[in-house]
Amino acid sequence: MLFDASPEAILQRDCCGEMPLYLLYRPQTDFRVLEHVLNEYPSLSLFQEKTFSGAQSLLWSLCLQWVNIARKKSIARKKSDANSSVGRSVLPQSIIDNDNNLQDRWTKLLLTARAAHCIAQTAPQTNIITGTKITMIESRNVQLPFKIPELHIALELQCLPPVIVCQFIELYPGQVSMPIRNTAIQVNSLLSINTDSESMCLENDSANSTFENSTGRILPLHYFLSKYPIATATTASKRTMRAPTERGCVLKSLIRSFPKAASIRCTTSSAHCGNSQMRNDLPLHIAIASDIPWEAGLKELVYANPSALGSRYESPHAMLVPFLHQVIQSTKDNEGRSKPTKLNTAYCLLREDPSVLSTLVASS
């Protein structure tokens, strides 16, 4: 009632320097109060304050806090748990379920991410990365026509650190097999690091349906692979949160949760390859076109669907197998830093299926 009577007071500090918006994230505050506030004014999830270390949105601050807590928890865990399939900075479901403080933190982080995603879809003039401000009045009572699954929100909010996306995959593994709806992808120019937008042919599926075929729909794995080149061009967080190993963990987690996706073709745009034609390629094809190294998830894609090594591309790389496409990319690379990595990837692809050489000789 106090908030509804005077919403602007939530951003005003008291004599002790406390701001009501930040007080809502304390453990003793019921998350339902925060949920009401963010439902009324979702733009508060992007609130930024200038500090000595620079401006930082509320959503990004929550992500950093979670990562720090998860790393401390992982150090305290037993060695057997640390060597499990869950990453060092990703907490398993069992630990979160047994800790009320962690449950409260994750619930409030999720509410903030959902509010930011809502703003991203309904306010095209706002950029989540740069934190373009919009007033509370403009963002009041923003509603979406349907509820988007939690994991899809994390994938579409490309400002989230990869380790946070891995945490979403760990907590919502069933959503890896759910197709992403097209209305949630029509805001790529807003959600991505760059302003490039890729057209994707999708159908309007229900949010709780599972993937049946690849005609006109896109799975989280395909969506992540199509956005991989954009995810690499990040900003201030490059050194810690956006390292290639972090992005590789997202890809590996998606494959581990739903290996069948590696065998499903997806109709996507080949804009990242220099043209706007629509292609019906396998995830391995998309990964090679996106310059994903062998150690950053390409290996897991191959092991999940070995037959893809002998599959040929659709246009514009028709008649090419993944190994030959990787070789062509390696020879075109004029930068000495990335060329060894590309050559190593080509060697690993050939090592897994040497028969592609005999096929090439026979066809020539």
N, C-alpha and C positions, 0 to 999 in steps of 0.2 A: 504494500500500500504506500509506503514511503517512496519507493522508487517510481511508482506510477504517478504520484503527486508531483514529484520533482525529479525527472530523469537526469537533468544536467548536473545534479549534485553528485552523481556517481564518479565524476572526473575531477572533483574539487577536493583538495587536501585539507585536513584539519590542522589544528595547532601543533600536532605531533608529527606532521608530515605524512600521515596515512591517507591513502586514496581508497574509497569504497570499492572500486573495481578490482583492485589487487586483494583486498580483504576477502572477496568472494572466493578466492582460490585457496584460502587457508583450510586446513583439514577440519576444523571445527564448524565450518560453514556448510550447510546443507546444499548439495549440488542442485536441488530443485530451484533454489533461489537464483543461481547462476543461469540455469536453463530458461527461467522466465525472462531474465534480463536480456539474454542473447536472442531469444525469440522475438522480443520487442525491438531490439536494436542490434542486429548481427554485426554491424560495422565495428562494434566495440572489440571484436576479436582481432582487429587489425590496428588497434590503438597503439601509437608509438610515442615514446618520450625521448627527448634528446638527453643523452648522458655523456660522460667523458669518453666512453668507448664508442660512441656513435648511436644513432637511432636504431631501435630494435623493436619489432612488433611483438605484441603480447603472445601471439601464437608461436613465434620463433623462440621466445624466452621459455615458454612451457616445454618446447621440444628439447632445448638445451638442458633444462632441469631434469627431464626424464632420462636423457642419455647419461648424465652424470650419476644419477641414482642407480640406473641399471648397471653401469660399470662398477660401482662400488658393491652392488649386490653380487655381481658375477665374481668379483675377487673373493668375497666371503663364502661363496658356494664351494661345495666339495669339488675336487679335481675331476671326478668322474662326470659331474654335471657340466663342468666347463668344457669338456671334450665332446659333448653331445652335439646333435645336429643344430641346436640353437646357438646362435652367435654369442660372443662375449658381451655385447651390448644389448642383447635381446633377452628379456625375461620370459621364461616359460609360463604357461597358463597356471600351473599349480602354485607357483610362488606368489603370483598376483592374487589368486583366490584366497590364499592364507594370510594376506596382509591387507587390513582395512585401509591403511594409509595409501598403499599403492592403488587399491581399487578406486579410492576417492580421486587421486591424482589422474589416473587414466580416464575416468569418467569425465572430469572437467576438461582434460585435453581434447577428448573426443567431441565434447559439446562445442569447444572453441573452433576446432577444425571444421565441424559441420556448419557453423555460422559463417566462417570465412569462405567456405565452398558455396554457400547460399549467396553471399555477396558477389562472388566471382561470376555466378551464372546470371544474376539479375542486374548487375551494374557494370556494363562493359567499359565505362570510363575509369574504373578503378583497376589499379595494377597491384596485385598482392605482393610482388617482389619488391617494388620500389616504395610501397606503402602509401600510394596516393590517397589523400584524406578525402572522405566524404562525411557529410554532417550526419548527426544522429537522426535529424528530421527526415533526410532523404532516404535513410535505410530502415525506416520504421515498418514493422509488420511485413517484412519480405517473406513470401511463402513460395515454396516450390510445388509443382503439380504432383510430385511423387517423392517417396523417401528413397534416397540413394544408399546402397549398402556401404558399410564403413570402409571396407578395403578399396572400393571404387573411389571414394572421396580422397583417400590417401594417395592413390595413383594419379588422380586428376589434379590434386594440389601439388604441383611440381616444386613448390617452394619448400616442401617438407624434406628434412634430411632423410637419406636412404635408410639409415638405421631405424628411423621411426616407421617407415613403410614396412620394413622387415618385422617390426613389432606388430603392425596391423595384420600381416600375413600369419604370424604365429597365433594371434588371438582369434582370427576369423578365417581359418583355412578353407571352410566350405564355400566362401565367396570367390575363391580363385577359379572355380568352374562356372561362375555365373557371368553371362554376357553383359557388357556395358551398354547402356541405353544411349541412343543417338543424341537425345536432348542434353545428356551430360557431357557430350564431346564437342558440341558446337561452340564451345568457348575456349578452344585450344589457344587462340591468340592471347587470351587473358591469363590462362593458367600456366602457360609455358614460360621458360626463362627468356626466350626470344619472342618475337611477335609473329613468327611463322605459324601458319595454320595448315593442317593437312586434312584433306577431305577423306572421309571414311564412309563407306556404304554400309548402313546398318538398318536393322529393323527395330520396331518399337516393341521389345519384349517386356514381359512383366518382371519386376525387380527380383522376385523370388524363384524364377525359372532357372533350369540348368541348361547347359549348352548341349545342343543336339547335332547341329551341323554348322558349317562355316559360311553358308550363303547369307551374305548381307549382315553378319554379326561379327563382333570382335570380343575376344577374351582378354582378361587382364594381361596375360603373357604377351599377346600380340600388341596390345596398346602400349605396354612398356617398351617393347622392342622398337616400335615405330617412333617413340618419343626419345629413344636413347641418344641420338645426336644432339637433341635440344638439351637433355639433362646434363650433357658433358660441359656445356658452355654456361657455367654458373658464375656466381659473383663472389662476394666476400668470404663465403664459407668453403671455398675450394680446397683449402689445405686439410681440413679436418672432416667435415661432414659430407663432402662430395668427392672423395677420393675414388679412383677406379675400383678399388677393392670393395668399397661400400656399395657402389652401384652393382657390382658383380654379385654381392650377397642378395640383393633384391631379385635379380634374375634367377639365381640358384634356388632361392626360397620359393619362387613361383613355380619352377619346374618340379621341385621336391613335393610341393603340395598337390600338384595336378600334372603328372607326367604325360598324360594323354594329350595335353594341349600341344606338345611338340610334334604330334602327328597330324594336327588339324590345320588345313590350309585356311588362309584368311584373305579376304579381299580388302586390300589397303591401297593407299596412294603411294607411288614411288617418288614422291617429291624430294625425299632425302637423297635420291639417286640422280637428280638433275632433270626430271621430267614429271609431268602430272598425270601420266597414264595410270589406270587402275590395274593392279596385278593380283593374281591369285597364287601366292607363294606360301611355302612352309616357313615356320619360325626360324629355321636354320638359314634360309635364304635372306630373310629380313635382317637377321643378326649379322651376317657377313656384309651385307650392304651397309649396315650401320657401323662397321669397323669395330665390332666387339672382339677383343682378344680371346685366345683360347682359354686362358686362366680366369677370365672374368665371366664365365658362364657358357661359353661356346662348347666346352667339353661336356657339360651336363646336357646340353641340347642334343649333341650327337649321341650320347649314351641313351637318352630317352627315346630317340628315334633313329637308329643306325641306318635305316633304309634311305634316309634323306640324303646321305652322302652320294648316292647314285641318281638322285632325282634332278631333273633339269628345271631351269628357271622358266617362268613365263617371260613375255617381252618386258623390257628391251634386251634382256640377256638370254634369249632363247638359245637352246643347244649348249648351254654352259652348265657344268656341274659345280657344286660349291667349291671344290678344290681349285678348279680353273679360274673361277671368278675371283677367288682370294689371290691367286697368282697375278692376275691382271691388275688388281688393286695394289699389290706389292710393287710391281714394276712401274706403276704410275706415281708412286710416292717419291717425291723429290726431297723430303725431309729425312735427314739421317737418323733422327731420334726415334721416329715411329716405324721406320722400315724394318729393323730387326724383329720387332714384335709381330709385324704382319707376315714376315717370312717364316717365323716360328709357327704362327697359326697355320700357314699353308703346309708346312712340313707335318704338323700334327694331323691335319685333315688327310693328307696322303698316307700317313702311317696307319690310320684307322681303316682305310680302304684303298690299298695299292691297285686294285683291279681297275680303278678309273683310268689309269694310264693305258691299259690294253684296250679299253673302250674308246679312248680318244684316238689311238692309232688305227683301230678298225674303221672308225667313222671317217678319218682323213684319207 
